[in-house]
Amino acid sequence: QVQLVESGGGLVQPGGSLRLSCVVSDSIFSFNVLSWYRQVPGNQRELVASSPKSGSTIYSGSVRGRFTVSRHAAENSVDLQMNSLEPEDTGLYYCNGERMTPSGSILHYWGQGTQVTVSS
């Protein structure tokens, strides 16, 4: 059973920083893509940042230049460094791992989420 466990959320003032970490039970190289999503009550889950095994990282327009996603093989983790946080960044942040099966199907694995609240 693949597990993704997020940590690092909390309450921070506007302009502050947080670093989220997602530790994966399997090798991070077994995932084609590792991503961070966030969700606000009443809204759909939205992509924040995506780190493919090969290729460039992808960021949503609202976080580009402020957030950085990175993979760490030694820790088997994918982190999200969040700087210059804004109240609009508040939400439940989820880690997602995407794999392709030998038959070509795409499987998604999710963590339980970690809450980020940006407020003065």
Secondary structure by P-SEA (a helix, b strand, c coil): cbbbbbcbbbbbcccbbbbbbbbbccccccccccbbbbbccccccccccccccccbbbbcccccccbbbbbbccccbbbbbbcccccccccbbbbbbbbbcccbbbbbbbccbbbbbbcc
